[in-house]
Amino acid sequence: MQMGLPFGATDRAESPQSSPEYYFVRHRRARRYLLRVDPDGRIRVTIPRGGSRREADAFALRNRAWIEAQLSRGRPPAVDAGAQRAWRTRAKAVLPERLFELAGRHGCVVKAVSIRSQKTRWGSCGRNGHISLNWRLMLMPEWVRDYVLIHELMHLERLDHSPKFWRLVAAACPEYRAARQWLRANGPALR
């Protein structure tokens, strides 16, 4: 067991629970222990500043049911550079149509939609009613994609992440917590 890794370093090891393979990454800005399932099925455990490998092992063990549920869901697809153009074209046809459908259902008025290739966002909403969506939304399950679209639509009502905003999201998308969890676990592999 390796302790005291420099921040940003990784410690790859088999977990005492045998399969799947776990690896540990220290991150100085992490505020808590985090789990992520990589596309190849390995489990990444992020250790926050001041955390220990022993606590990270215990955290992973306590969350074993969540890990198994994630592994049973199928991993997000890898996209090579050649396929990106086709996905972008498909996103331009599918995402605006679905966004307007959800907007009508929830009484929201969208002024414009653009499809982009943001590196750090799934979508954004401007004060002018313009919503930008990441083409990579096409790579995730529809229910997670719908959460992102609803999230941006609710920003037409509130341009913040206050408790009032999250109440709007919860009313429009009751499974939003599960979708956020899916994004935390699988989103980085889609970027």
ChimeraX attribute file (.defattr): number of C-alpha atoms within 10 A of each C-alpha:
attribute: neighborCount
match mode: 1-to-1
recipient: residues
	/A:1	7
	/A:2	11
	/A:3	10
	/A:4	11
	/A:5	14
	/A:6	11
	/A:7	14
	/A:8	14
	/A:9	12
	/A:10	17
	/A:11	17
	/A:12	14
	/A:13	12
	/A:14	13
	/A:15	15
	/A:16	11
	/A:17	12
	/A:18	8
	/A:19	11
	/A:20	15
	/A:21	16
	/A:22	23
	/A:23	15
	/A:24	23
	/A:25	21
	/A:26	24
	/A:27	20
	/A:28	15
	/A:29	11
	/A:30	14
	/A:31	13
	/A:32	13
	/A:33	18
	/A:34	18
	/A:35	20
	/A:36	23
	/A:37	24
	/A:38	17
	/A:39	18
	/A:40	11
	/A:41	18
	/A:42	16
	/A:43	23
	/A:44	21
	/A:45	23
	/A:46	24
	/A:47	28
	/A:48	19
	/A:49	15
	/A:50	12
	/A:51	19
	/A:52	17
	/A:53	20
	/A:54	11
	/A:55	12
	/A:56	21
	/A:57	18
	/A:58	12
	/A:59	16
	/A:60	21
	/A:61	15
	/A:62	11
	/A:63	12
	/A:64	13
	/A:65	11
	/A:66	13
	/A:67	19
	/A:68	12
	/A:69	10
	/A:70	18
	/A:71	18
	/A:72	10
	/A:73	8
	/A:74	10
	/A:75	16
	/A:76	16
	/A:77	11
	/A:78	11
	/A:79	14
	/A:80	8
	/A:81	7
	/A:82	8
	/A:83	10
	/A:84	13
	/A:85	12
	/A:86	10
	/A:87	17
	/A:88	19
	/A:89	12
	/A:90	13
	/A:91	22
	/A:92	17
	/A:93	12
	/A:94	13
	/A:95	22
	/A:96	20
	/A:97	13
	/A:98	14
	/A:99	22
	/A:100	19
	/A:101	12
	/A:102	17
	/A:103	19
	/A:104	12
	/A:105	10
	/A:106	14
	/A:107	9
	/A:108	19
	/A:109	14
	/A:110	18
	/A:111	11
	/A:112	14
	/A:113	18
	/A:114	16
	/A:115	20
	/A:116	17
	/A:117	15
	/A:118	15
	/A:119	11
	/A:120	9
	/A:121	13
	/A:122	21
	/A:123	20
	/A:124	18
	/A:125	20
	/A:126	14
	/A:127	11
	/A:128	10
	/A:129	18
	/A:130	18
	/A:131	23
	/A:132	22
	/A:133	26
	/A:134	22
	/A:135	24
	/A:136	23
	/A:137	23
	/A:138	16
	/A:139	16
	/A:140	18
	/A:141	12
	/A:142	11
	/A:143	14
	/A:144	20
	/A:145	20
	/A:146	20
	/A:147	22
	/A:148	25
	/A:149	25
	/A:150	22
	/A:151	23
	/A:152	26
	/A:153	29
	/A:154	23
	/A:155	22
	/A:156	20
	/A:157	15
	/A:158	15
	/A:159	14
	/A:160	12
	/A:161	12
	/A:162	9
	/A:163	9
	/A:164	12
	/A:165	16
	/A:166	17
	/A:167	14
	/A:168	18
	/A:169	22
	/A:170	16
	/A:171	11
	/A:172	18
	/A:173	17
	/A:174	13
	/A:175	14
	/A:176	21
	/A:177	14
	/A:178	13
	/A:179	19
	/A:180	15
	/A:181	14
	/A:182	17
	/A:183	19
	/A:184	15
	/A:185	20
	/A:186	19
	/A:187	20
	/A:188	14
	/A:189	18
	/A:190	17
	/A:191	14
